[in-house]
Amino acid sequence: MAPMMAAGFGTSFALTGSTATAMSAAPDTYSGTASALFNTTPQVGSATGVALGGSLLAGAADFTTGLRTSMAIGAAAYLVAAALALFCIPQKAPRHVAD
């Protein structure tokens, strides 16, 4: 239960920054589309994760093995998401100092 609470706690902090980053990266003309995509994507991911986790749990030889497999895949998905987030952060242009 503690790892699940920690994941939920960390997600709440990441949500504000990811929302600001996604919305600032989208052009003004696509702000509605960006907002819709940003809000829909986690719902699709959650539904897929629940379905996959349930399938792994049901198909495992015992409950503990299924739970560990599901949690390991979930942790790997978080790491992939973190790597993608780091890759997608726009780089700031270097400042030019006027002489």
N, CA, C and O of each residue as an XYZ file, in Angstrom:
396
protein
N       0.810     -1.186      0.000
C       0.000      0.000      0.000
C       0.863      1.264      0.000
O       0.507      2.253     -0.640
N       1.980      1.240      0.704
C       2.847      2.414      0.781
C       3.396      2.823     -0.589
O       3.399      4.015     -0.896
N       3.867      1.875     -1.437
C       4.334      2.292     -2.765
C       3.238      2.926     -3.618
O       3.495      3.850     -4.390
N       2.017      2.422     -3.470
C       0.913      2.996     -4.240
C       0.598      4.408     -3.752
O       0.280      5.283     -4.557
N       0.683      4.639     -2.448
C       0.466      5.975     -1.913
C       1.562      6.922     -2.371
O       1.290      8.075     -2.704
N       2.794      6.443     -2.389
C       3.911      7.270     -2.835
C       3.750      7.640     -4.311
O       4.029      8.774     -4.699
N       3.306      6.697     -5.127
C       3.091      6.976     -6.547
C       1.996      8.013     -6.739
O       2.133      8.915     -7.566
N       0.920      7.895     -5.989
C      -0.154      8.882     -6.076
C       0.290     10.254     -5.603
O      -0.077     11.268     -6.196
N       1.075     10.290     -4.542
C       1.588     11.545     -4.012
C       2.516     12.215     -5.017
O       2.425     13.423     -5.240
N       3.403     11.441     -5.621
C       4.325     11.991     -6.620
C       3.609     12.448     -7.879
O       3.991     13.449     -8.485
N       2.586     11.730     -8.269
C       1.825     12.094     -9.459
C       1.148     13.446     -9.280
O       1.077     14.237    -10.221
N       0.655     13.711     -8.088
C      -0.018     14.988     -7.862
C       0.939     16.162     -8.025
O       0.528     17.225     -8.491
N       2.195     15.995     -7.654
C       3.170     17.064     -7.841
C       3.578     17.206     -9.305
O       3.829     18.315     -9.777
N       3.644     16.107    -10.010
C       4.051     16.146    -11.413
C       2.969     16.720    -12.309
O       3.273     17.257    -13.374
N       1.725     16.619    -11.903
C       0.617     17.048    -12.753
C       0.663     18.546    -13.057
O       0.428     18.943    -14.198
N       0.955     19.374    -12.073
C       0.987     20.822    -12.290
C       2.064     21.209    -13.295
O       1.812     21.986    -14.217
N       3.246     20.675    -13.119
C       4.339     20.991    -14.037
C       4.100     20.475    -15.441
O       4.406     21.155    -16.420
N       3.554     19.277    -15.540
C       3.314     18.726    -16.874
C       2.187     19.476    -17.583
O       2.231     19.645    -18.801
N       1.190     19.924    -16.842
C       0.120     20.717    -17.450
C       0.674     22.035    -17.984
O       0.384     22.421    -19.116
N       1.465     22.721    -17.174
C       2.045     23.996    -17.599
C       2.959     23.810    -18.801
O       2.943     24.628    -19.721
N       3.746     22.758    -18.807
C       4.658     22.506    -19.921
C       3.900     22.204    -21.206
O       4.226     22.741    -22.264
N       2.898     21.353    -21.116
C       2.134     20.983    -22.313
C       1.382     22.181    -22.875
O       1.355     22.381    -24.089
N       0.780     22.967    -22.019
C      -0.016     24.095    -22.497
C       0.859     25.227    -23.026
O       0.460     25.925    -23.957
N       2.040     25.420    -22.453
C       2.919     26.485    -22.948
C       3.600     26.096    -24.259
O       4.014     26.965    -25.027
N       3.716     24.806    -24.512
C       4.366     24.354    -25.750
C       3.418     24.402    -26.945
O       3.865     24.446    -28.091
N       2.128     24.394    -26.685
C       1.144     24.385    -27.776
C       0.904     25.804    -28.278
O       0.818     26.738    -27.480
N       0.795     25.973    -29.594
C       0.445     27.293    -30.124
C      -0.946     27.711    -29.631
O      -1.790     26.864    -29.338
N      -1.171     29.009    -29.545
C      -2.450     29.514    -29.038
C      -3.637     28.989    -29.833
O      -4.702     28.741    -29.267
N      -3.462     28.819    -31.141
C      -4.580     28.353    -31.965
C      -4.960     26.904    -31.677
O      -6.066     26.479    -32.013
N      -4.061     26.143    -31.060
C      -4.327     24.742    -30.744
C      -4.457     24.505    -29.242
O      -4.336     23.366    -28.790
N      -4.697     25.544    -28.470
C      -4.745     25.369    -27.016
C      -5.898     24.456    -26.587
O      -5.738     23.663    -25.659
N      -7.037     24.555    -27.236
C      -8.161     23.672    -26.898
C      -7.856     22.221    -27.214
O      -8.164     21.329    -26.424
N      -7.256     21.987    -28.362
C      -6.892     20.625    -28.755
C      -5.832     20.063    -27.816
O      -5.901     18.901    -27.416
N      -4.851     20.890    -27.467
C      -3.792     20.443    -26.561
C      -4.365     20.101    -25.190
O      -3.975     19.105    -24.581
N      -5.285     20.920    -24.709
C      -5.903     20.659    -23.412
C      -6.710     19.362    -23.445
O      -6.628     18.555    -22.519
N      -7.477     19.164    -24.493
C      -8.271     17.942    -24.616
C      -7.380     16.707    -24.683
O      -7.655     15.705    -24.023
N      -6.324     16.775    -25.472
C      -5.404     15.647    -25.594
C      -4.699     15.374    -24.279
O      -4.530     14.222    -23.879
N      -4.286     16.450    -23.604
C      -3.578     16.302    -22.339
C      -4.480     15.688    -21.268
O      -4.011     14.912    -20.435
N      -5.750     16.025    -21.283
C      -6.666     15.483    -20.277
C      -7.188     14.098    -20.633
O      -7.557     13.337    -19.738
N      -7.228     13.755    -21.903
C      -7.733     12.446    -22.323
C      -6.669     11.357    -22.213
O      -6.981     10.222    -21.852
N      -5.439     11.685    -22.516
C      -4.368     10.697    -22.535
C      -4.207      9.955    -21.205
O      -4.090      8.730    -21.225
N      -4.196     10.633    -20.048
C      -4.087      9.866    -18.790
C      -5.277      8.938    -18.544
O      -5.119      7.872    -17.948
N      -6.460      9.335    -19.000
C      -7.623      8.476    -18.813
C      -7.476      7.186    -19.620
O      -7.782      6.097    -19.134
N      -7.010      7.324    -20.847
C      -6.788      6.146    -21.700
C      -5.684      5.271    -21.100
O      -5.799      4.046    -21.065
N      -4.613      5.919    -20.628
C      -3.524      5.164    -20.009
C      -3.964      4.430    -18.757
O      -3.576      3.283    -18.535
N      -4.776      5.088    -17.938
C      -5.269      4.439    -16.716
C      -6.160      3.250    -17.038
O      -6.034      2.187    -16.430
N      -7.057      3.434    -17.992
C      -7.952      2.330    -18.362
C      -7.165      1.155    -18.928
O      -7.460     -0.001    -18.623
N      -6.169      1.450    -19.746
C      -5.328      0.396    -20.311
C      -4.526     -0.300    -19.211
O      -4.396     -1.525    -19.204
N      -3.991      0.493    -18.285
C      -3.217     -0.082    -17.185
C      -4.041     -0.982    -16.289
O      -3.580     -2.046    -15.875
N      -5.259     -0.561    -15.987
C      -6.136     -1.393    -15.155
C      -6.462     -2.694    -15.875
O      -6.443     -3.764    -15.267
N      -6.762     -2.606    -17.172
C      -7.080     -3.818    -17.935
C      -5.876     -4.750    -18.021
O      -6.010     -5.961    -17.847
N      -4.700     -4.184    -18.288
C      -3.495     -5.004    -18.387
C      -3.133     -5.605    -17.034
O      -2.798     -6.785    -16.937
N      -3.204     -4.777    -15.989
C      -2.889     -5.283    -14.648
C      -3.833     -6.391    -14.220
O      -3.404     -7.394    -13.649
N      -5.114     -6.213    -14.493
C      -6.086     -7.255    -14.157
C      -5.850     -8.532    -14.929
O      -5.984     -9.628    -14.386
N      -5.496     -8.394    -16.206
C      -5.215     -9.572    -17.025
C      -3.982    -10.319    -16.525
O      -3.972    -11.548    -16.460
N      -2.946     -9.566    -16.174
C      -1.736    -10.202    -15.652
C      -2.009    -10.876    -14.323
O      -1.502    -11.965    -14.053
N      -2.812    -10.227    -13.496
C      -3.136    -10.787    -12.191
C      -3.974    -12.063    -12.337
O      -3.733    -13.051    -11.642
N      -4.944    -12.036    -13.230
C      -5.812    -13.194    -13.430
C      -5.084    -14.356    -14.094
O      -5.382    -15.518    -13.821
N      -4.131    -14.042    -14.963
C      -3.439    -15.096    -15.697
C      -2.226    -15.666    -14.995
O      -1.629    -16.628    -15.479
N      -1.843    -15.085    -13.850
C      -0.650    -15.553    -13.142
C      -0.942    -16.830    -12.370
O      -2.090    -17.156    -12.069
N       0.127    -17.536    -12.062
C       0.001    -18.790    -11.311
C      -0.539    -18.541     -9.906
O      -1.346    -19.326     -9.408
N      -0.113    -17.478     -9.272
C      -0.650    -17.119     -7.959
C      -0.743    -15.591     -7.850
O      -0.190    -14.862     -8.674
N      -1.445    -15.128     -6.830
C      -1.729    -13.706     -6.665
C      -0.454    -12.876     -6.532
O      -0.331    -11.822     -7.156
N       0.492    -13.346     -5.724
C       1.715    -12.584     -5.473
C       2.524    -12.404     -6.747
O       3.019    -11.308     -7.006
N       2.668    -13.433     -7.534
C       3.405    -13.332     -8.790
C       2.718    -12.364     -9.748
O       3.376    -11.536    -10.377
N       1.412    -12.467     -9.856
C       0.680    -11.557    -10.733
C       0.783    -10.123    -10.293
O       0.935     -9.225    -11.121
N       0.701     -9.891     -8.975
C       0.811     -8.532     -8.456
C       2.200     -7.962     -8.688
O       2.339     -6.804     -9.081
N       3.213     -8.752     -8.452
C       4.590     -8.278     -8.672
C       4.854     -7.998    -10.148
O       5.517     -7.017    -10.485
N       4.349     -8.837    -11.011
C       4.514     -8.611    -12.447
C       3.799     -7.334    -12.873
O       4.352     -6.533    -13.626
N       2.589     -7.145    -12.401
C       1.825     -5.938    -12.731
C       2.530     -4.686    -12.237
O       2.622     -3.699    -12.966
N       3.028     -4.714    -11.009
C       3.720     -3.557    -10.442
C       5.043     -3.291    -11.161
O       5.418     -2.133    -11.347
N       5.743     -4.330    -11.561
C       7.004     -4.145    -12.292
C       6.753     -3.494    -13.653
O       7.509     -2.618    -14.071
N       5.711     -3.914    -14.332
C       5.377     -3.314    -15.630
C       4.940     -1.864    -15.443
O       5.289     -0.995    -16.242
N       4.174     -1.610    -14.384
C       3.774     -0.234    -14.082
C       4.967      0.654    -13.779
O       5.021      1.796    -14.233
N       5.924      0.142    -13.017
C       7.134      0.911    -12.705
C       7.943      1.182    -13.967
O       8.478      2.277    -14.142
N       8.033      0.196    -14.838
C       8.745      0.394    -16.105
C       8.052      1.456    -16.957
O       8.712      2.264    -17.611
N       6.722      1.451    -16.946
C       5.979      2.458    -17.708
C       6.243      3.856    -17.150
O       6.381      4.806    -17.922
N       6.314      4.000    -15.824
C       6.651      5.294    -15.222
C       8.039      5.745    -15.643
O       8.238      6.922    -15.946
N       9.008      4.829    -15.667
C      10.362      5.194    -16.078
C      10.416      5.620    -17.541
O      11.120      6.570    -17.883
N       9.685      4.931    -18.403
C       9.627      5.318    -19.817
C       8.991      6.699    -19.953
O       9.459      7.528    -20.734
N       7.927      6.943    -19.193
C       7.274      8.258    -19.236
C       8.210      9.353    -18.753
O       8.229     10.446    -19.318
N       8.985      9.072    -17.715
C       9.941     10.070    -17.214
C      11.022     10.350    -18.249
O      11.405     11.503    -18.444
N      11.514      9.320    -18.909
C      12.527      9.512    -19.949
C      11.967     10.321    -21.117
O      12.641     11.207    -21.643
N      10.739     10.014    -21.520
C      10.107     10.780    -22.598
C       9.909     12.235    -22.201
O      10.096     13.137    -23.018
N       9.528     12.464    -20.944
C       9.339     13.834    -20.470
C      10.643     14.605    -20.517
O      10.666     15.763    -20.933
N      11.731     13.974    -20.094
C      13.037     14.653    -20.153
C      13.446     14.942    -21.587
O      14.020     15.991    -21.877
N      13.152     14.020    -22.473
C      13.504     14.186    -23.883
C      12.688     15.302    -24.529
O      13.183     15.992    -25.420
N      11.462     15.483    -24.095
C      10.551     16.442    -24.731
C      10.621     17.854    -24.160
O       9.984     18.762    -24.694
N      11.378     18.059    -23.089
C      11.478     19.401    -22.521
C      12.225     20.288    -23.510
O      13.345     19.969    -23.910
N      11.603     21.413    -23.910
C      12.283     22.290    -24.861
C      13.511     22.947    -24.224
O      13.499     23.345    -23.059
N      14.541     23.040    -25.012
C      15.769     23.669    -24.546
C      15.661     25.178    -24.701
O      15.126     25.673    -25.693
N      16.167     25.895    -23.728
C      16.164     27.349    -23.818
C      17.237     27.798    -24.801
O      18.323     27.223    -24.865
N      16.914     28.825    -25.555
C      17.891     29.382    -26.481
C      18.949     30.137    -25.675
O      18.616     30.805    -24.696
N      20.209     30.039    -26.073
C      21.245     30.756    -25.339
C      21.042     32.264    -25.452
O      20.614     32.781    -26.484
N      21.360     32.944    -24.367
C      21.243     34.406    -24.362
C      22.443     35.020    -25.039
O      23.576     34.566    -24.883
N      22.168     36.058    -25.791
C      23.247     36.815    -26.409
C      23.382     38.141    -25.676
O      22.426     38.907    -25.560
N      24.567     38.391    -25.192
C      24.799     39.622    -24.460
C      25.227     40.701    -25.445
O      26.157     40.508    -26.228
N      24.544     41.828    -25.398
C      24.886     42.935    -26.295
C      26.169     43.585    -25.839
O      26.383     43.779    -24.642
N      27.018     43.922    -26.781
C      28.308     44.574    -26.451
C      28.148     46.052    -26.296
O      29.122     46.753    -26.021
